[in-house]
């Protein structure tokens, strides 16, 4: 078996010894498809997992679903989300379902306790059982059901890869990536919906086009702009309290789109002008090779990457210090080592 050409992105030290290494790959692409920077394997063929959510909701927006159902920007943002399961998130999901004429029990995503730990602890204390709207993917699934309702399609098997809604999503994603739809690898995500794999550089291209939809049809370009506006204006809907996607979009103030995926994947889009007057839109996709199950590498790499590019400054890094490069602390809170990025990204703009 041939393995990807990943390189070290983050080292974890204890004292003066490097105790652990997280490997991975990064691709940075402009909206024309030009690879302007990379680390490791830019052609890594991988599932973006939830980093694909903005593109999974794109057909709904492109077909006029926002206007047809009267969806608000907050509701649209939730269809792109891996939300934390707060009460606000649940209420917005329920609002979408009411507008499109479905019920929560039609969601096929399953249920889990909220990512937002204070709410999860309270539910456990009181014996409240989580329902599908607490699932981090309930917004995405509500959006898929909205596509069914808009097109008059069956809702009972909307996650079947052969369902017309999923087939449309596959084609739309492939077009945004400039990658043949027949070459996508199809799997099943944690929420039971289909997930699709493409090369890292192609997913980065999709993010660049999301931020600057040059060369796309007028309808698709308008849909991209609506999605970007919804996500950047309502980042609290996209993730949740103290989570990277929400925080970096708040700090970016309309200049940055971010959507994490499981197993150490991250998609990021930079709007035109985000790096200064005249700078092009950029799409970024990266993958932490080991899946980042301890969730310590992805956010540190993302923040360092944006800092090196010049998309965020030191004040932004300081505001996200608990997610950025930081000391390793023991149970008594003594600093015993460092989480330390070890890659260098040079843009060729």
C-alpha positions in Angstrom: 0.0 0.0 0.0 1.2 3.5 -0.9 0.8 6.2 1.8 0.4 9.9 1.2 3.5 12.2 1.3 2.5 13.9 4.5 5.1 16.1 6.4 5.3 17.2 10.0 3.0 20.1 10.8 3.0 20.1 14.6 5.3 18.8 17.2 4.5 18.3 20.9 7.5 18.6 23.3 8.1 17.5 26.9 11.1 19.3 28.2 13.6 19.5 25.4 12.4 16.3 23.7 9.9 16.0 20.9 7.5 13.5 22.3 4.9 13.4 19.5 4.4 14.6 15.9 1.3 15.3 13.9 1.8 14.9 10.1 -0.4 16.3 7.4 -0.8 18.1 4.1 -2.0 21.6 3.1 -3.1 23.0 -0.3 -3.7 26.7 -1.0 -5.4 27.6 -4.3 -6.7 30.7 -6.0 -10.1 31.0 -7.8 -8.5 30.2 -11.1 -7.3 26.8 -9.8 -3.6 27.8 -9.5 -1.8 26.1 -6.6 -0.2 29.1 -4.8 1.3 27.2 -1.9 1.4 23.7 -0.5 2.9 21.6 2.2 3.0 17.8 1.9 0.7 16.1 -0.6 -1.6 18.7 -2.4 -3.1 15.8 -4.4 -4.1 13.9 -1.3 -7.4 12.1 -2.1 -9.5 12.4 1.0 -13.0 12.9 2.4 -13.6 16.5 3.5 -16.3 15.3 5.8 -18.2 18.2 7.2 -16.0 20.7 5.4 -18.2 19.9 2.4 -21.4 21.3 4.1 -21.4 24.7 2.3 -21.4 22.8 -1.0 -24.1 20.3 0.2 -26.5 23.2 0.8 -25.5 25.0 -2.4 -28.1 23.4 -4.6 -30.9 24.4 -2.3 -29.8 28.0 -2.5 -29.2 27.9 -6.2 -32.7 26.5 -6.9 -34.3 29.4 -4.9 -35.0 27.5 -1.7 -34.1 30.4 0.5 -36.7 32.6 -1.1 -39.3 29.8 -1.5 -39.3 28.9 2.2 -38.5 32.3 3.5 -35.3 31.1 5.3 -33.3 33.6 7.3 -29.6 34.0 7.1 -29.3 32.3 10.5 -31.2 29.4 9.2 -29.1 29.2 6.0 -26.0 29.3 8.1 -27.2 26.3 10.2 -27.6 24.2 7.0 -23.8 24.7 6.6 -23.1 23.9 10.2 -21.5 21.3 12.6 -23.3 23.1 15.4 -22.7 22.6 19.1 -26.3 21.6 20.0 -27.1 24.7 22.1 -30.7 25.6 22.7 -30.3 28.3 20.1 -29.2 25.8 17.5 -32.1 23.5 18.3 -34.6 26.3 18.0 -33.2 27.4 14.6 -33.3 23.8 13.3 -36.9 23.5 14.4 -37.7 26.8 12.7 -36.3 25.5 9.4 -38.3 22.3 9.7 -41.5 24.2 10.4 -41.0 26.4 7.4 -40.3 23.5 5.0 -43.1 21.3 6.3 -41.3 18.4 8.0 -40.8 17.2 11.5 -37.7 16.5 13.5 -38.4 12.8 13.5 -37.9 12.8 9.7 -34.2 13.6 10.2 -32.0 10.5 9.5 -28.9 11.8 11.3 -29.3 10.1 14.6 -28.9 11.8 18.0 -26.1 12.6 20.3 -25.5 14.8 23.3 -24.5 18.4 22.5 -20.9 19.3 21.8 -21.6 22.3 24.1 -20.5 20.7 27.4 -22.6 22.8 29.8 -25.8 21.9 28.0 -24.7 18.2 27.7 -24.0 18.0 31.5 -27.3 19.6 32.3 -29.2 17.1 30.1 -27.4 14.2 31.7 -28.2 15.6 35.2 -31.9 16.0 34.4 -32.2 12.8 32.4 -33.1 14.7 29.2 -32.5 12.4 26.2 -31.0 14.0 23.1 -33.1 14.1 20.0 -32.0 14.6 16.3 -32.0 18.4 16.5 -29.1 18.2 19.0 -27.1 16.3 16.4 -24.4 18.6 15.0 -25.6 17.8 11.5 -29.3 18.5 12.0 -29.0 21.7 10.0 -27.5 19.9 7.0 -30.2 17.2 7.1 -32.9 19.9 7.4 -31.4 21.5 4.3 -31.5 18.2 2.4 -35.1 17.7 3.4 -35.8 21.2 2.2 -34.3 20.2 -1.2 -36.7 17.3 -1.3 -39.7 19.5 -0.5 -38.7 22.1 -3.0 -38.5 19.5 -5.8 -41.4 17.3 -4.7 -39.1 14.3 -4.0 -39.5 11.5 -1.5 -38.1 12.3 2.0 -38.0 8.8 3.5 -34.6 7.9 1.8 -33.1 11.3 1.2 -29.7 10.1 2.3 -29.5 7.3 -0.2 -26.6 8.0 -2.6 -28.9 7.3 -5.5 -31.5 9.8 -4.3 -31.9 12.8 -6.7 -30.9 15.2 -4.0 -27.6 13.4 -3.3 -26.9 13.0 -7.0 -27.4 16.8 -7.5 -25.1 17.5 -4.5 -22.4 15.2 -6.0 -22.5 17.0 -9.3 -22.5 20.5 -7.7 -19.5 19.6 -5.5 -17.6 18.1 -8.4 -18.3 21.3 -10.5 -17.1 23.6 -7.7 -14.0 21.4 -7.4 -13.4 21.2 -11.2 -13.2 17.4 -10.7 -15.0 14.7 -12.6 -18.0 13.5 -10.7 -17.4 9.9 -11.7 -14.1 10.0 -9.9 -15.5 11.0 -6.5 -15.3 8.3 -3.9 -18.6 7.9 -2.1 -18.8 6.8 1.6 -21.1 7.3 4.5 -20.5 10.1 7.0 -21.0 9.9 10.8 -24.5 11.3 10.4 -25.4 8.6 7.8 -25.5 11.1 4.8 -23.2 10.4 1.9 -19.7 11.9 1.9 -17.4 12.2 -1.1 -13.6 12.3 -1.5 -11.6 14.5 -3.9 -8.0 15.8 -4.0 -7.0 18.4 -1.4 -6.2 21.0 -4.1 -9.6 20.6 -5.7 -11.5 21.1 -2.4 -9.3 24.2 -1.8 -10.5 25.4 -5.3 -14.1 25.0 -4.3 -13.5 27.2 -1.3 -11.7 29.8 -3.4 -14.7 29.8 -5.8 -17.1 30.1 -2.9 -15.4 33.3 -1.9 -14.9 34.6 -5.5 -17.3 32.8 -7.9 -15.6 34.1 -11.0 -16.6 32.2 -14.1 -19.6 30.5 -12.5 -23.2 31.0 -13.8 -25.0 34.0 -12.4 -27.3 31.8 -10.3 -24.5 29.8 -8.8 -22.4 32.9 -8.1 -25.4 34.5 -6.3 -25.9 31.4 -4.3 -22.2 31.3 -3.3 -22.5 34.9 -2.1 -25.6 34.1 0.0 -23.9 31.2 1.7 -20.7 33.2 2.4 -22.8 36.1 3.9 -24.9 33.8 6.0 -21.8 32.0 7.4 -19.7 35.1 8.1 -22.6 37.2 9.5 -23.8 34.3 11.7 -20.7 32.3 12.7 -22.3 31.3 16.0 -24.7 29.1 13.9 -21.8 27.4 12.1 -20.1 25.9 15.1 -20.6 27.3 18.6 -19.1 28.7 21.8 -15.2 28.6 21.9 -14.9 26.7 18.6 -12.5 27.6 15.9 -14.8 28.1 13.0 -17.0 30.5 14.9 -14.1 32.4 16.5 -12.1 32.9 13.4 -15.0 34.1 11.4 -15.9 36.5 14.1 -12.3 37.8 14.1 -12.3 37.8 10.3 -15.3 40.2 10.1 -16.5 38.9 6.7 -13.0 38.2 5.3 -12.8 34.5 6.3 -15.0 31.5 5.8 -14.1 28.4 7.8 -15.7 24.9 8.1 -14.1 22.0 9.9 -14.5 18.4 9.1 -14.0 15.2 11.1 -10.7 13.3 11.2 -8.6 16.4 11.2 -9.9 18.1 8.0 -10.3 21.8 7.6 -11.6 24.0 4.8 -11.0 27.8 4.7 -11.9 30.5 2.2 -10.3 34.0 2.1 -12.3 36.7 0.4 -10.7 39.0 -2.2 -8.8 41.7 -0.3 -8.5 39.6 2.8 -4.7 39.8 2.6 -4.7 43.5 1.6 -6.0 45.6 -1.3 -6.1 43.7 -4.5 -5.2 40.3 -3.0 -7.1 37.4 -4.6 -9.6 35.1 -3.1 -7.9 31.9 -1.8 -9.1 28.5 -0.8 -7.3 26.4 1.8 -7.8 22.7 2.6 -5.7 20.6 4.9 -5.7 17.3 6.6 -4.1 16.1 9.8 -2.9 12.6 8.9 -3.7 10.8 12.2 -7.3 12.2 12.3 -6.5 14.5 15.3 -8.7 12.5 17.7 -7.2 14.4 20.6 -8.3 17.6 18.8 -5.1 19.4 19.6 -3.5 19.7 16.1 -6.1 21.0 13.7 -6.9 24.4 15.3 -3.2 25.1 16.0 -2.3 24.4 12.4 -5.2 26.5 11.1 -4.3 29.5 13.2 -0.6 29.3 12.4 -1.4 28.9 8.7 -3.6 32.0 8.7 -1.0 33.9 10.7 1.8 33.0 8.2 -0.4 34.0 5.2 -1.3 37.3 6.9 -5.0 36.7 7.1 -5.0 37.2 10.9 -2.7 39.2 13.2 -1.2 38.7 16.6 -4.2 40.2 18.3 -6.4 37.6 16.6 -4.1 34.8 17.7 -4.1 36.1 21.2 -7.9 36.2 21.2 -7.9 32.5 20.3 -4.9 31.5 22.5 -6.6 28.5 24.0 -6.8 27.0 20.4 -3.5 28.3 19.1 0.1 27.2 19.8 0.4 26.9 23.6 2.2 25.1 26.4 1.6 21.5 27.4 0.3 21.6 31.0 0.1 18.8 33.5 -2.7 18.2 36.0 -1.2 20.9 38.3 -1.1 23.3 35.5 2.7 23.4 35.2 4.0 24.1 31.7 5.9 20.9 30.8 6.3 21.3 27.1 5.0 23.0 24.0 2.6 22.5 21.1 4.7 23.9 18.3 3.9 24.3 14.5 6.9 23.2 12.4 5.8 24.0 8.9 6.5 27.1 6.7 4.0 28.2 4.1 5.2 30.6 1.3 2.6 32.0 -1.0 3.4 32.5 -4.7 0.8 35.1 -5.6 
